[in-house]
Amino acid sequence: MPPKKKTQSNGTHPENPTKAEPNPRTKHDPNDIKPSKTTTNSKKRKAEPPSTSTPSKTPRRSTRSLPSPQIKPSQFNLLNYLISPSSLSTCRPKDETEDLKKHFEGLRTYSSSTFTPFEELLAATILSRPIGHMLGVRSIRTLFNPPYSLTTPRAILAAGTEGCRAALDAARTQHRQKTAAELVMLAEAVAAGGLGSGEDDVGLERVREESGRDVGMEREMLRKRVKGLGGTGLEIFGRRIQGGWGEWFPFVDRRTGRALEELGLPGEAEALRGLVEERWGELEMGDLEEGEEDDRKRRVFVRVLERAVGAELEGRLDDVKAEAA
């Protein structure tokens, strides 16, 4: 009888089901082997009574490991919660919350601050790197606040690659040298006229003017002239810039669309826009009260997207549902 092959496990895929091995402490005597049940026998076998025991019992699981009952808040409640200040706690990394406690009220964060178009482009470039959400927003927070305050082409060009690298070192992030070089190249593109009109241009209006405010042309211009932005960076930029650049509205990127659908909201741009329009008069605006109605609607739309994808990146979509219910 050929020896049985041993099954080895490296423990890297515990979710993969594996067959149970025989107990290595049990010795088998060749003389104890019984004839196979498939062997033909001339005598008729008596019918065996049905077994009342379960052939193979599934191990008991603690009730604590069972999924909690599904919470399904209404779409209106979800919208109201996501645009409220309360939802910030479910969409921002813990270290950002700690920084806000330790530092000062004016700390600019990706989760709650309004950025210029140039800052949005910087942020999208950083977040398009293959790094985690916490590292990305920490990098932005470090770059945009004192002592670095790298928020204009002039400031970045004055700091140079070494100064940008120092800020990224302080953020304890990854891909520091490459990201620092890309930030300097972005500042150069704006200052030299490829994307802007000088070292103090943070509005990027040249992009819109040269493209005739055509979204497709603007996207292509940014893709070609911003090193390191890529498709992911363009989606991140588009998700936020539509609050100020109306030609991008309404836009929902793929990741945010999936997060919205998991919450129970429409993941398609026009459908979500229609829902906001439908419930507009009932929403509690809070700090979104000021400005023209069309501008406010875009800002509400952007905030819903940002809070939804932030909660998804932090693994807290269930918390959003529970709070909104």
Solvent accessible surface area in square Angstrom, and as a share of the most:
residue,aa,sasa,rsa
1,M,197,0.88
2,P,112,0.70
3,P,126,0.79
4,K,154,0.65
5,K,193,0.82
6,K,186,0.79
7,T,87,0.51
8,Q,166,0.74
9,S,98,0.63
10,N,122,0.63
11,G,56,0.53
12,T,85,0.49
13,H,111,0.49
14,P,117,0.74
15,E,129,0.58
16,N,80,0.41
17,P,133,0.84
18,T,108,0.63
19,K,189,0.80
20,A,103,0.80
21,E,104,0.47
22,P,85,0.54
23,N,72,0.37
24,P,128,0.81
25,R,204,0.74
26,T,73,0.43
27,K,191,0.81
28,H,149,0.66
29,D,64,0.33
30,P,106,0.67
31,N,136,0.70
32,D,102,0.53
33,I,122,0.62
34,K,169,0.72
35,P,118,0.74
36,S,67,0.43
37,K,176,0.75
38,T,125,0.73
39,T,83,0.48
40,T,132,0.77
41,N,102,0.52
42,S,116,0.75
43,K,163,0.69
44,K,199,0.84
45,R,176,0.64
46,K,182,0.77
47,A,102,0.79
48,E,146,0.66
49,P,116,0.73
50,P,123,0.77
51,S,89,0.58
52,T,145,0.85
53,S,74,0.48
54,T,81,0.47
55,P,137,0.86
56,S,89,0.57
57,K,163,0.69
58,T,117,0.68
59,P,111,0.70
60,R,243,0.89
61,R,162,0.59
62,S,57,0.37
63,T,110,0.64
64,R,222,0.81
65,S,70,0.45
66,L,85,0.42
67,P,117,0.74
68,S,90,0.58
69,P,119,0.75
70,Q,134,0.60
71,I,70,0.36
72,K,167,0.71
73,P,17,0.11
74,S,59,0.38
75,Q,72,0.32
76,F,40,0.17
77,N,58,0.30
78,L,1,0.00
79,L,1,0.00
80,N,23,0.12
81,Y,23,0.09
82,L,1,0.00
83,I,1,0.01
84,S,27,0.17
85,P,94,0.59
86,S,73,0.47
87,S,0,0.00
88,L,30,0.15
89,S,68,0.44
90,T,4,0.02
91,C,7,0.04
92,R,28,0.10
93,P,1,0.01
94,K,168,0.71
95,D,33,0.17
96,E,0,0.00
97,T,47,0.27
98,E,82,0.37
99,D,31,0.16
100,L,52,0.26
101,K,148,0.63
102,K,144,0.61
103,H,104,0.46
104,F,91,0.38
105,E,173,0.78
106,G,52,0.50
107,L,19,0.09
108,R,66,0.24
109,T,0,0.00
110,Y,11,0.04
111,S,25,0.16
112,S,60,0.38
113,S,28,0.18
114,T,127,0.74
115,F,17,0.07
116,T,46,0.27
117,P,29,0.18
118,F,0,0.00
119,E,6,0.03
120,E,14,0.06
121,L,0,0.00
122,L,3,0.01
123,A,0,0.00
124,A,0,0.00
125,T,0,0.00
126,I,2,0.01
127,L,30,0.15
128,S,25,0.16
129,R,33,0.12
130,P,99,0.62
131,I,31,0.16
132,G,42,0.40
133,H,36,0.16
134,M,83,0.37
135,L,31,0.16
136,G,0,0.00
137,V,1,0.00
138,R,25,0.09
139,S,1,0.00
140,I,1,0.00
141,R,8,0.03
142,T,28,0.16
143,L,3,0.02
144,F,6,0.03
145,N,7,0.03
146,P,94,0.59
147,P,119,0.75
148,Y,68,0.26
149,S,48,0.31
150,L,9,0.05
151,T,25,0.15
152,T,41,0.24
153,P,0,0.00
154,R,123,0.45
155,A,29,0.23
156,I,1,0.01
157,L,54,0.27
158,A,89,0.69
159,A,35,0.27
160,G,21,0.20
161,T,44,0.25
162,E,151,0.68
163,G,21,0.20
164,C,0,0.00
165,R,81,0.29
166,A,46,0.35
167,A,0,0.00
168,L,1,0.01
169,D,53,0.27
170,A,49,0.38
171,A,1,0.00
172,R,150,0.55
173,T,7,0.04
174,Q,97,0.43
175,H,80,0.35
176,R,73,0.27
177,Q,97,0.43
178,K,112,0.47
179,T,4,0.02
180,A,0,0.00
181,A,34,0.27
182,E,4,0.02
183,L,1,0.01
184,V,18,0.10
185,M,78,0.35
186,L,1,0.01
187,A,0,0.00
188,E,83,0.37
189,A,20,0.16
190,V,0,0.00
191,A,27,0.21
192,A,91,0.71
193,G,13,0.12
194,G,25,0.24
195,L,0,0.00
196,G,0,0.00
197,S,92,0.59
198,G,19,0.19
199,E,66,0.30
200,D,93,0.48
201,D,27,0.14
202,V,42,0.24
203,G,24,0.23
204,L,0,0.00
205,E,65,0.29
206,R,95,0.35
207,V,0,0.00
208,R,19,0.07
209,E,123,0.55
210,E,84,0.38
211,S,5,0.03
212,G,60,0.58
213,R,128,0.47
214,D,68,0.35
215,V,44,0.25
216,G,47,0.45
217,M,108,0.48
218,E,0,0.00
219,R,69,0.25
220,E,69,0.31
221,M,18,0.08
222,L,0,0.00
223,R,119,0.44
224,K,143,0.60
225,R,104,0.38
226,V,4,0.02
227,K,122,0.52
228,G,30,0.29
229,L,2,0.01
230,G,37,0.36
231,G,46,0.45
232,T,79,0.46
233,G,0,0.00
234,L,6,0.03
235,E,30,0.13
236,I,21,0.11
237,F,1,0.00
238,G,0,0.00
239,R,15,0.06
240,R,26,0.09
241,I,8,0.04
242,Q,0,0.00
243,G,18,0.17
244,G,51,0.49
245,W,8,0.03
246,G,31,0.30
247,E,44,0.20
248,W,9,0.03
249,F,39,0.16
250,P,27,0.17
251,F,43,0.18
252,V,23,0.13
253,D,5,0.03
254,R,165,0.60
255,R,110,0.40
256,T,0,0.00
257,G,8,0.08
258,R,148,0.54
259,A,1,0.01
260,L,0,0.00
261,E,111,0.50
262,E,103,0.46
263,L,6,0.03
264,G,40,0.38
265,L,6,0.03
266,P,30,0.19
267,G,15,0.14
268,E,98,0.44
269,A,16,0.13
270,E,97,0.43
271,A,48,0.37
272,L,0,0.00
273,R,84,0.31
274,G,36,0.34
275,L,17,0.08
276,V,4,0.02
277,E,81,0.36
278,E,127,0.57
279,R,62,0.23
280,W,30,0.11
281,G,78,0.75
282,E,92,0.41
283,L,13,0.06
284,E,130,0.58
285,M,11,0.05
286,G,54,0.52
287,D,98,0.51
288,L,8,0.04
289,E,97,0.44
290,E,140,0.63
291,G,54,0.52
292,E,128,0.57
293,E,85,0.38
294,D,98,0.51
295,D,48,0.25
296,R,38,0.14
297,K,28,0.12
298,R,36,0.13
299,R,80,0.29
300,V,0,0.00
301,F,1,0.00
302,V,18,0.11
303,R,43,0.16
304,V,0,0.00
305,L,0,0.00
306,E,27,0.12
307,R,11,0.04
308,A,0,0.00
309,V,4,0.03
310,G,6,0.05
311,A,0,0.00
312,E,48,0.22
313,L,60,0.30
314,E,52,0.23
315,G,67,0.64
316,R,80,0.29
317,L,13,0.07
318,D,103,0.53
319,D,56,0.29
320,V,0,0.00
321,K,19,0.08
322,A,51,0.40
323,E,111,0.50
324,A,8,0.07
325,A,78,0.60
